[in-house]
């Protein structure tokens, strides 16, 4: 009976001890895994970071070019609109002058 108790006691202490060792192992193993990952994929990660930076720079340049194109287009649209408004105003007869002309025409027709 004591051998069973001793065996159970050893199993209990081994299982507890195993847990504390297992919980310590991942922390150390995590460092090792990080080192292995760095060795295996470090060059690729540097390449990815470089490519992402290039992509970011290209996107920034494209957005800036689009912003400038939109601003230029809006400026051109404003200029054309103002020109057309001025052309219409110059081509149109003032209302007072038109009213006077219509009144004179009406008097000629009556009289």
Secondary structure, 3 states (H helix, E strand, C coil): CHHHHHHHHHHHHHHHHHHHHHHHHHHHHHHHHHHHHHHHHHHHHHHHHHHHHHHHHHHHHHHHHHHHHHHHHHHHHHHHHHHHHHHHHHHCCCHHHHHHHHHHHHHHHHC
